[in-house]
Amino acid sequence: MSWTRWNETRLARFENYWETDAEGHSLPYLDELINKPKREDSVRLTALLTGQVGLISNMAQADVARFKKDHSDKYDTWTWHYGGRFLVCNFRRGPFQDKELRKAAAHAINREAIHYTVYYDQGAMADQPYPEGNPWHMEGIKVPEYDPERAKSILKKARAVGTELKLVSFANISSSHQIGQVVQDSWTSAGFKVKHEILDTVPFRNARTKGTFDGLIQGNTYRYDPDAFYGRNLHSQSGYAKVLSGWQHERYDKLVEEAKRTLDPARRKELYTEAWNIVGDELPHFYLHEEVYTSAATKGLQGYQPSQMGAVHYQGGGLRGAYMAS
């Protein structure tokens, strides 16, 4: 075994590993795994196409359709739900303490532009963290629709045309800062004056913690239990929620607390639906788009299936149950 930062990790099979397949054979099947981290999408895809690697965990959204069309005879692909992206409005300071300005900002955002220019028709425009087909996807959600004329009217009525906004996005995730650019353009067209800052990891976290933003492009990974999103991201006593919007709402808190204690999934879903509609009205968060990733591997890799949220290793599956065909 060996590890070199941003270059290579080698893992050898442990012959006494406890897990077995359905026939009782020891897992994993592979003798060795060699991981080569490649941060740039184009470099990662080139490594797959040139045979340097046999599996990549993700490719650029812009490459997915063309790759499937041109290379489906030699490679398998898996597209999976990773999470989503949303706008955080800062309740701790600045213009978004005004609900009318939050409404104007939400009405100004063109989700369809995000869908095509950032995600290249991959995944779905979203108004909530769980996609259609998921047991926790909710019906009857009410959020501001794209209506740029209404956004302009709200600003004019509030005498807030030209209001300065600071929008922050994350440099290391392309969808974050690309969404930030779309939002900046949408807000500028509506009448805001927007400064978009694209920050690396430490400055981004500092800005989020200190609240030195008006709008923040934030993301979430998939959560198997919805409380891990609704409670963690928005309950007023959550430490994480305090460094996002800083929003507090007594009724919302009670709903997610009751949902966490409730065993009946249908009743939990009702409670989360009511809670999320409060969010749609108050707008501490404004959900934008589903985040999907597409993995690809040479057809020589057999028995491989990433988990629901993309993990390459999990009990009974992923690379543990994969093998290379001779």
Long-range contacts (C-beta under 8 A, 24 or more apart in sequence): 6-37, 6-39, 7-36, 7-37, 8-34, 8-35, 8-36, 9-33, 9-34, 9-35, 9-37, 10-34, 10-35, 11-35, 19-315, 19-316, 19-320, 21-316, 21-321, 27-320, 27-321, 28-319, 28-320, 28-321, 28-322, 29-303, 29-320, 29-321, 29-322, 29-323, 30-319, 30-322, 30-323, 30-324, 33-319, 41-174, 48-75, 48-296, 48-297, 48-298, 51-298, 54-297, 54-298, 54-300, 54-301, 54-324, 55-295, 55-296, 55-297, 55-298, 55-301, 55-304, 55-312, 56-295, 56-296, 56-297, 57-293, 57-295, 57-310, 57-312, 58-293, 58-294, 58-295, 59-294, 59-295, 59-296, 60-174, 61-118, 61-119, 61-120, 61-122, 61-175, 62-120, 64-120, 64-122, 64-294, 65-120, 65-121, 65-122, 67-294, 67-296, 71-296, 74-298, 74-299, 75-296, 75-297, 75-298, 75-299, 76-296, 76-297, 76-298, 76-299, 76-301, 76-304, 77-294, 77-295, 77-296, 78-294, 78-295, 78-296, 78-305, 78-306, 79-122, 79-292, 79-293, 79-294, 79-295, 80-292, 80-293, 80-294, 80-295, 80-306, 80-307, 80-308, 80-309, 80-310, 81-123, 81-131, 81-134, 81-222, 81-290, 81-291, 81-292, 81-308, 81-309, 82-221, 82-222, 82-291, 82-292, 82-293, 82-309, 82-310, 83-129, 83-219, 83-220, 83-221, 83-222, 83-290, 83-291, 83-309, 84-126, 84-129, 84-219, 84-220, 84-287, 84-288, 84-289, 84-290, 84-291, 85-175, 85-176, 85-179, 85-217, 85-218, 85-219, 85-288, 85-289, 85-291, 86-129, 86-217, 86-218, 86-219, 86-220, 86-285, 86-286, 86-287, 86-288, 87-183, 87-215, 87-216, 87-217, 87-218, 87-285, 87-286, 87-288, 88-213, 88-215, 88-216, 88-217, 88-218, 88-244, 88-245, 88-284, 88-285, 89-214, 89-215, 89-245, 89-283, 89-284, 89-285, 89-286, 90-211, 90-213, 90-214, 90-215, 90-216, 90-245, 90-246, 91-245, 91-246, 91-247, 91-248, 91-284, 92-211, 92-245, 92-246, 93-211, 94-165, 94-166, 94-214, 95-160, 95-163, 95-164, 95-165, 95-214, 96-165, 96-214, 96-215, 98-158, 98-160, 99-282, 99-283, 100-154, 100-157, 100-158, 100-160, 101-154, 101-155, 101-158, 101-160, 101-163, 102-282, 102-283, 103-144, 103-154, 103-283, 104-150, 104-151, 104-152, 104-154, 104-155, 104-158, 104-160, 104-190, 104-192, 105-151, 105-165, 105-187, 105-190, 105-192, 105-215, 105-283, 105-286, 106-143, 106-144, 106-283, 106-286, 107-144, 107-145, 107-146, 107-147, 107-148, 107-150, 107-151, 107-154, 107-190, 108-146, 108-148, 108-151, 108-186, 108-187, 108-189, 108-190, 108-192, 109-146, 109-182, 109-183, 109-186, 109-187, 109-286, 109-288, 110-146, 110-148, 110-182, 110-186, 111-146, 111-288, 111-289, 112-146, 113-182, 113-186, 114-179, 114-182, 114-288, 114-289, 115-289, 117-178, 117-182, 118-175, 118-178, 118-179, 118-182, 118-289, 119-175, 119-289, 119-292, 122-292, 122-294, 123-289, 123-290, 123-291, 123-292, 124-289, 124-290, 125-288, 125-289, 125-290, 126-287, 126-288, 126-289, 126-290, 127-280, 127-287, 128-276, 128-287, 129-220, 129-223, 129-226, 129-229, 129-287, 130-226, 131-290, 135-265, 136-226, 136-269, 136-272, 138-269, 138-272, 138-273, 138-276, 139-273, 140-273, 140-277, 141-273, 141-276, 141-277, 141-280, 142-277, 142-280, 142-281, 143-280, 143-286, 143-287, 144-280, 144-283, 144-286, 148-186, 148-189, 148-190, 151-190, 151-191, 152-190, 152-191, 155-190, 155-191, 155-192, 156-191, 160-191, 161-191, 162-191, 162-192, 162-193, 163-191, 163-192, 163-193, 164-192, 164-193, 164-194, 164-195, 165-192, 165-193, 165-194, 165-195, 165-214, 165-215, 166-194, 166-195, 166-197, 166-212, 166-213, 166-214, 166-215, 167-194, 167-195, 167-196, 167-197, 167-213, 167-214, 167-215, 167-216, 167-217, 168-196, 168-197, 168-199, 168-204, 168-207, 168-208, 168-212, 168-213, 168-215, 168-216, 168-217, 169-196, 169-197, 169-198, 169-199, 169-216, 169-217, 170-198, 170-199, 170-201, 170-204, 170-217, 170-219, 171-198, 171-199, 171-200, 171-204, 172-200, 172-201, 173-219, 175-219, 175-289, 175-291, 176-217, 176-219, 177-217, 179-217, 179-288, 179-289, 180-217, 183-215, 183-217, 208-243, 208-244, 209-243, 211-243, 211-246, 216-244, 218-244, 218-285, 219-291, 221-309, 222-308, 222-309, 226-259, 226-268, 226-272, 227-256, 227-259, 227-260, 230-256, 230-259, 230-272, 230-275, 230-276, 231-256, 231-257, 231-260, 233-285, 234-275, 234-279, 234-284, 234-285, 244-284, 244-285, 245-284, 245-285, 247-282, 247-284, 249-278, 249-282, 251-278, 252-278, 252-279, 299-325, 300-324, 300-325, 301-325
